Amino acid sequence: MAKQESFETALHTLEAVVDRLENADLSLEEALSSFEQGVASAARCQKLLQTVETQVEVLLKKQDQTFTVEKFQE
């Protein structure tokens, strides 16, 4: 099973794609391929941010003044 891409890696990939699309003289096929890669990286970042947001919400909802991290079931 392949290791999932981290947020930082996905964000770096997205930034590189944006830079390539903005500054490189790409063929239509290269631009489309880069765009697809960027969309996939953006979706990965969004999914990871949603997971973290849910974990934070779980922490904040604790009423007994204890802090525990619960695993988020994807």
Distance bins in CASP14 RR format, pairs under 12 A and 6 or more apart:
PFRMAT RR
TARGET T0000
AUTHOR 0000-0000-0000
RMODE 2
METHOD distances of the structure
MODEL  1
3 9 0 0 0 0 0 1 0 0 0 0 0
4 10 0 0 0 0 1 0 0 0 0 0 0
4 44 0 0 0 0 1 0 0 0 0 0 0
4 47 0 0 0 0 1 0 0 0 0 0 0
4 48 0 0 0 0 1 0 0 0 0 0 0
4 51 0 0 0 0 0 1 0 0 0 0 0
4 74 0 0 0 0 0 1 0 0 0 0 0
5 11 0 0 0 0 1 0 0 0 0 0 0
5 12 0 0 0 0 1 0 0 0 0 0 0
5 13 1 0 0 1 0 0 0 0 0 0 0
5 14 0 0 0 0 0 1 0 0 0 0 0
5 37 0 0 0 0 0 1 0 0 0 0 0
5 40 0 0 0 0 1 0 0 0 0 0 0
5 41 0 0 0 0 1 0 0 0 0 0 0
5 43 0 0 0 0 0 1 0 0 0 0 0
5 44 1 0 1 0 0 0 0 0 0 0 0
5 45 0 0 0 0 1 0 0 0 0 0 0
5 47 0 0 0 0 0 1 0 0 0 0 0
5 48 0 0 0 0 1 0 0 0 0 0 0
6 12 0 0 0 0 1 0 0 0 0 0 0
6 13 0 0 0 0 0 1 0 0 0 0 0
6 41 0 0 0 0 0 1 0 0 0 0 0
6 44 0 0 0 0 1 0 0 0 0 0 0
6 45 0 0 0 0 0 1 0 0 0 0 0
6 47 0 0 0 0 0 1 0 0 0 0 0
6 48 1 0 0 1 0 0 0 0 0 0 0
6 52 0 0 0 0 0 1 0 0 0 0 0
7 13 0 0 0 0 0 1 0 0 0 0 0
7 14 0 0 0 0 0 1 0 0 0 0 0
7 41 0 0 0 0 0 1 0 0 0 0 0
7 42 0 0 0 0 0 1 0 0 0 0 0
7 44 1 0 0 1 0 0 0 0 0 0 0
7 45 1 0 0 1 0 0 0 0 0 0 0
7 46 0 0 0 0 0 1 0 0 0 0 0
7 47 0 0 0 0 1 0 0 0 0 0 0
7 48 1 0 1 0 0 0 0 0 0 0 0
7 49 1 0 0 1 0 0 0 0 0 0 0
7 50 0 0 0 0 0 1 0 0 0 0 0
7 51 0 0 0 0 1 0 0 0 0 0 0
7 52 0 0 0 0 1 0 0 0 0 0 0
8 14 0 0 0 0 0 1 0 0 0 0 0
8 15 0 0 0 0 0 1 0 0 0 0 0
8 41 0 0 0 0 0 1 0 0 0 0 0
8 44 0 0 0 0 0 1 0 0 0 0 0
8 45 0 0 0 0 1 0 0 0 0 0 0
8 48 0 0 0 0 1 0 0 0 0 0 0
9 15 0 0 0 0 0 1 0 0 0 0 0
9 16 0 0 0 0 0 1 0 0 0 0 0
9 41 0 0 0 0 1 0 0 0 0 0 0
9 44 0 0 0 0 1 0 0 0 0 0 0
9 45 0 0 0 0 1 0 0 0 0 0 0
9 48 0 0 0 0 0 1 0 0 0 0 0
10 16 0 0 0 0 0 1 0 0 0 0 0
10 17 0 0 0 0 0 1 0 0 0 0 0
10 37 0 0 0 0 0 1 0 0 0 0 0
10 38 0 0 0 0 1 0 0 0 0 0 0
10 39 0 0 0 0 0 1 0 0 0 0 0
10 40 0 0 0 0 1 0 0 0 0 0 0
10 41 1 0 1 0 0 0 0 0 0 0 0
10 42 0 0 0 0 1 0 0 0 0 0 0
10 43 0 0 0 0 1 0 0 0 0 0 0
10 44 1 0 1 0 0 0 0 0 0 0 0
10 45 1 0 1 0 0 0 0 0 0 0 0
10 46 0 0 0 0 1 0 0 0 0 0 0
10 47 0 0 0 0 1 0 0 0 0 0 0
10 48 1 0 0 1 0 0 0 0 0 0 0
10 49 0 0 0 0 0 1 0 0 0 0 0
11 17 0 0 0 0 0 1 0 0 0 0 0
11 18 0 0 0 0 0 1 0 0 0 0 0
11 38 0 0 0 0 0 1 0 0 0 0 0
11 41 1 0 0 1 0 0 0 0 0 0 0
11 42 0 0 0 0 1 0 0 0 0 0 0
11 44 0 0 0 0 1 0 0 0 0 0 0
11 45 1 0 1 0 0 0 0 0 0 0 0
11 46 0 0 0 0 0 1 0 0 0 0 0
11 48 0 0 0 0 1 0 0 0 0 0 0
11 49 0 0 0 0 0 1 0 0 0 0 0
12 18 0 0 0 0 0 1 0 0 0 0 0
12 19 0 0 0 0 0 1 0 0 0 0 0
12 38 0 0 0 0 0 1 0 0 0 0 0
12 41 0 0 0 0 1 0 0 0 0 0 0
12 44 0 0 0 0 0 1 0 0 0 0 0
12 45 0 0 0 0 0 1 0 0 0 0 0
13 19 0 0 0 0 0 1 0 0 0 0 0
13 20 0 0 0 0 0 1 0 0 0 0 0
13 34 0 0 0 0 0 1 0 0 0 0 0
13 36 0 0 0 0 0 1 0 0 0 0 0
13 37 1 0 0 1 0 0 0 0 0 0 0
13 38 1 0 0 1 0 0 0 0 0 0 0
13 39 0 0 0 0 0 1 0 0 0 0 0
13 40 0 0 0 0 1 0 0 0 0 0 0
13 41 1 0 1 0 0 0 0 0 0 0 0
13 42 0 0 0 0 1 0 0 0 0 0 0
13 43 0 0 0 0 0 1 0 0 0 0 0
13 44 0 0 0 0 1 0 0 0 0 0 0
13 45 0 0 0 0 1 0 0 0 0 0 0
14 20 0 0 0 0 0 1 0 0 0 0 0
14 21 0 0 0 0 0 1 0 0 0 0 0
14 34 0 0 0 0 0 1 0 0 0 0 0
14 35 0 0 0 0 0 1 0 0 0 0 0
14 37 0 0 0 0 1 0 0 0 0 0 0
14 38 1 0 1 0 0 0 0 0 0 0 0
14 39 0 0 0 0 1 0 0 0 0 0 0
14 40 0 0 0 0 1 0 0 0 0 0 0
14 41 1 0 1 0 0 0 0 0 0 0 0
14 42 1 0 1 0 0 0 0 0 0 0 0
14 43 0 0 0 0 1 0 0 0 0 0 0
14 44 0 0 0 0 1 0 0 0 0 0 0
14 45 1 0 0 1 0 0 0 0 0 0 0
14 46 0 0 0 0 0 1 0 0 0 0 0
14 48 0 0 0 0 0 1 0 0 0 0 0
15 21 0 0 0 0 0 1 0 0 0 0 0
15 22 0 0 0 0 0 1 0 0 0 0 0
15 37 0 0 0 0 0 1 0 0 0 0 0
15 38 0 0 0 0 1 0 0 0 0 0 0
15 41 0 0 0 0 1 0 0 0 0 0 0
15 42 0 0 0 0 0 1 0 0 0 0 0
15 45 0 0 0 0 0 1 0 0 0 0 0
16 22 0 0 0 0 0 1 0 0 0 0 0
16 23 0 0 0 0 0 1 0 0 0 0 0
16 24 0 0 0 0 0 1 0 0 0 0 0
16 34 0 0 0 0 1 0 0 0 0 0 0
16 37 0 0 0 0 1 0 0 0 0 0 0
16 38 0 0 0 0 1 0 0 0 0 0 0
16 41 0 0 0 0 1 0 0 0 0 0 0
17 23 0 0 0 0 0 1 0 0 0 0 0
17 24 0 0 0 0 0 1 0 0 0 0 0
17 26 0 0 0 0 0 1 0 0 0 0 0
17 30 0 0 0 0 0 1 0 0 0 0 0
17 31 0 0 0 0 0 1 0 0 0 0 0
17 32 0 0 0 0 0 1 0 0 0 0 0
17 33 0 0 0 0 1 0 0 0 0 0 0
17 34 1 0 1 0 0 0 0 0 0 0 0
17 35 1 0 0 1 0 0 0 0 0 0 0
17 36 0 0 0 0 1 0 0 0 0 0 0
17 37 1 0 1 0 0 0 0 0 0 0 0
17 38 1 0 1 0 0 0 0 0 0 0 0
17 39 0 0 0 0 1 0 0 0 0 0 0
17 40 0 0 0 0 1 0 0 0 0 0 0
17 41 1 0 0 1 0 0 0 0 0 0 0
17 42 0 0 0 0 1 0 0 0 0 0 0
17 45 0 0 0 0 0 1 0 0 0 0 0
18 24 0 0 0 0 0 1 0 0 0 0 0
18 31 0 0 0 0 0 1 0 0 0 0 0
18 34 0 0 0 0 1 0 0 0 0 0 0
18 35 0 0 0 0 1 0 0 0 0 0 0
18 37 0 0 0 0 0 1 0 0 0 0 0
18 38 1 0 0 1 0 0 0 0 0 0 0
18 39 0 0 0 0 0 1 0 0 0 0 0
18 41 0 0 0 0 1 0 0 0 0 0 0
18 42 0 0 0 0 1 0 0 0 0 0 0
19 26 0 0 0 0 0 1 0 0 0 0 0
19 34 0 0 0 0 1 0 0 0 0 0 0
19 38 0 0 0 0 0 1 0 0 0 0 0
20 26 1 0 0 1 0 0 0 0 0 0 0
20 30 0 0 0 0 1 0 0 0 0 0 0
20 31 0 0 0 0 1 0 0 0 0 0 0
20 33 0 0 0 0 0 1 0 0 0 0 0
20 34 1 0 1 0 0 0 0 0 0 0 0
20 35 0 0 0 0 1 0 0 0 0 0 0
20 37 0 0 0 0 1 0 0 0 0 0 0
20 38 0 0 0 0 1 0 0 0 0 0 0
21 28 0 0 0 0 0 1 0 0 0 0 0
21 30 0 0 0 0 1 0 0 0 0 0 0
21 31 1 0 0 1 0 0 0 0 0 0 0
21 32 0 0 0 0 0 1 0 0 0 0 0
21 33 0 0 0 0 0 1 0 0 0 0 0
21 34 1 0 1 0 0 0 0 0 0 0 0
21 35 1 0 0 1 0 0 0 0 0 0 0
21 36 0 0 0 0 0 1 0 0 0 0 0
21 37 0 0 0 0 1 0 0 0 0 0 0
21 38 0 0 0 0 1 0 0 0 0 0 0
21 39 0 0 0 0 0 1 0 0 0 0 0
22 31 0 0 0 0 0 1 0 0 0 0 0
22 34 0 0 0 0 0 1 0 0 0 0 0
22 35 0 0 0 0 0 1 0 0 0 0 0
23 31 0 0 0 0 0 1 0 0 0 0 0
23 34 0 0 0 0 0 1 0 0 0 0 0
24 30 1 0 0 1 0 0 0 0 0 0 0
24 31 0 0 0 0 1 0 0 0 0 0 0
24 33 0 0 0 0 0 1 0 0 0 0 0
24 34 0 0 0 0 1 0 0 0 0 0 0
25 31 0 0 0 0 1 0 0 0 0 0 0
26 32 0 0 0 0 1 0 0 0 0 0 0
26 33 0 0 0 0 1 0 0 0 0 0 0
26 34 1 0 0 1 0 0 0 0 0 0 0
26 35 0 0 0 0 1 0 0 0 0 0 0
27 33 0 0 0 0 1 0 0 0 0 0 0
27 34 0 0 0 0 0 1 0 0 0 0 0
28 34 0 0 0 0 0 1 0 0 0 0 0
28 35 0 0 0 0 0 1 0 0 0 0 0
29 35 0 0 0 0 0 1 0 0 0 0 0
29 36 0 0 0 0 0 1 0 0 0 0 0
30 36 0 0 0 0 0 1 0 0 0 0 0
30 37 0 0 0 0 0 1 0 0 0 0 0
31 37 0 0 0 0 0 1 0 0 0 0 0
31 38 0 0 0 0 0 1 0 0 0 0 0
32 38 0 0 0 0 0 1 0 0 0 0 0
32 39 0 0 0 0 0 1 0 0 0 0 0
33 39 0 0 0 0 0 1 0 0 0 0 0
33 40 0 0 0 0 0 1 0 0 0 0 0
34 40 0 0 0 0 0 1 0 0 0 0 0
34 41 0 0 0 0 0 1 0 0 0 0 0
35 41 0 0 0 0 0 1 0 0 0 0 0
35 42 0 0 0 0 0 1 0 0 0 0 0
36 42 0 0 0 0 0 1 0 0 0 0 0
36 43 0 0 0 0 0 1 0 0 0 0 0
37 43 0 0 0 0 0 1 0 0 0 0 0
37 44 0 0 0 0 0 1 0 0 0 0 0
38 44 0 0 0 0 1 0 0 0 0 0 0
38 45 0 0 0 0 1 0 0 0 0 0 0
38 46 0 0 0 0 0 1 0 0 0 0 0
39 45 0 0 0 0 0 1 0 0 0 0 0
39 46 0 0 0 0 0 1 0 0 0 0 0
40 46 0 0 0 0 0 1 0 0 0 0 0
40 47 0 0 0 0 0 1 0 0 0 0 0
41 47 0 0 0 0 0 1 0 0 0 0 0
41 48 0 0 0 0 0 1 0 0 0 0 0
42 48 0 0 0 0 0 1 0 0 0 0 0
42 49 0 0 0 0 0 1 0 0 0 0 0
43 49 0 0 0 0 0 1 0 0 0 0 0
43 50 0 0 0 0 0 1 0 0 0 0 0
44 50 0 0 0 0 0 1 0 0 0 0 0
44 51 0 0 0 0 0 1 0 0 0 0 0
45 51 0 0 0 0 0 1 0 0 0 0 0
45 52 0 0 0 0 0 1 0 0 0 0 0
46 52 0 0 0 0 0 1 0 0 0 0 0
46 53 0 0 0 0 0 1 0 0 0 0 0
47 53 0 0 0 0 0 1 0 0 0 0 0
47 54 0 0 0 0 0 1 0 0 0 0 0
47 72 0 0 0 0 0 1 0 0 0 0 0
47 74 0 0 0 0 1 0 0 0 0 0 0
48 54 0 0 0 0 0 1 0 0 0 0 0
48 55 0 0 0 0 0 1 0 0 0 0 0
48 72 0 0 0 0 0 1 0 0 0 0 0
48 74 0 0 0 0 0 1 0 0 0 0 0
49 55 0 0 0 0 0 1 0 0 0 0 0
49 56 0 0 0 0 0 1 0 0 0 0 0
50 56 0 0 0 0 0 1 0 0 0 0 0
50 57 0 0 0 0 0 1 0 0 0 0 0
50 72 0 0 0 0 1 0 0 0 0 0 0
50 74 0 0 0 0 1 0 0 0 0 0 0
51 57 0 0 0 0 0 1 0 0 0 0 0
51 58 0 0 0 0 0 1 0 0 0 0 0
51 70 0 0 0 0 0 1 0 0 0 0 0
51 71 0 0 0 0 0 1 0 0 0 0 0
51 72 1 0 1 0 0 0 0 0 0 0 0
51 73 0 0 0 0 0 1 0 0 0 0 0
51 74 1 0 0 1 0 0 0 0 0 0 0
52 58 0 0 0 0 0 1 0 0 0 0 0
52 59 0 0 0 0 0 1 0 0 0 0 0
52 69 0 0 0 0 0 1 0 0 0 0 0
52 72 0 0 0 0 1 0 0 0 0 0 0
53 59 0 0 0 0 0 1 0 0 0 0 0
53 60 0 0 0 0 0 1 0 0 0 0 0
53 72 0 0 0 0 1 0 0 0 0 0 0
54 60 0 0 0 0 0 1 0 0 0 0 0
54 61 0 0 0 0 0 1 0 0 0 0 0
54 69 0 0 0 0 0 1 0 0 0 0 0
54 70 0 0 0 0 1 0 0 0 0 0 0
54 71 0 0 0 0 0 1 0 0 0 0 0
54 72 1 0 1 0 0 0 0 0 0 0 0
54 73 0 0 0 0 1 0 0 0 0 0 0
54 74 0 0 0 0 1 0 0 0 0 0 0
55 61 0 0 0 0 0 1 0 0 0 0 0
55 67 0 0 0 0 0 1 0 0 0 0 0
55 68 0 0 0 0 0 1 0 0 0 0 0
55 69 1 0 0 1 0 0 0 0 0 0 0
55 70 1 0 0 1 0 0 0 0 0 0 0
55 71 0 0 0 0 1 0 0 0 0 0 0
55 72 1 0 1 0 0 0 0 0 0 0 0
55 73 0 0 0 0 0 1 0 0 0 0 0
55 74 0 0 0 0 0 1 0 0 0 0 0
56 62 0 0 0 0 0 1 0 0 0 0 0
56 67 0 0 0 0 0 1 0 0 0 0 0
56 69 0 0 0 0 1 0 0 0 0 0 0
56 70 0 0 0 0 0 1 0 0 0 0 0
56 72 0 0 0 0 0 1 0 0 0 0 0
57 69 0 0 0 0 0 1 0 0 0 0 0
57 70 0 0 0 0 0 1 0 0 0 0 0
57 72 0 0 0 0 1 0 0 0 0 0 0
58 67 0 0 0 0 0 1 0 0 0 0 0
58 68 0 0 0 0 1 0 0 0 0 0 0
58 69 1 0 0 1 0 0 0 0 0 0 0
58 70 1 0 1 0 0 0 0 0 0 0 0
58 71 0 0 0 0 1 0 0 0 0 0 0
58 72 1 0 0 1 0 0 0 0 0 0 0
58 73 0 0 0 0 0 1 0 0 0 0 0
59 65 0 0 0 0 0 1 0 0 0 0 0
59 66 0 0 0 0 1 0 0 0 0 0 0
59 67 1 0 1 0 0 0 0 0 0 0 0
59 68 1 0 0 1 0 0 0 0 0 0 0
59 69 1 0 0 1 0 0 0 0 0 0 0
59 70 0 0 0 0 1 0 0 0 0 0 0
59 72 0 0 0 0 0 1 0 0 0 0 0
60 67 0 0 0 0 1 0 0 0 0 0 0
60 68 0 0 0 0 0 1 0 0 0 0 0
60 69 0 0 0 0 0 1 0 0 0 0 0
61 67 0 0 0 0 0 1 0 0 0 0 0
61 68 0 0 0 0 0 1 0 0 0 0 0
61 70 0 0 0 0 0 1 0 0 0 0 0
62 68 1 0 0 1 0 0 0 0 0 0 0
62 69 0 0 0 0 0 1 0 0 0 0 0
62 70 0 0 0 0 1 0 0 0 0 0 0
END
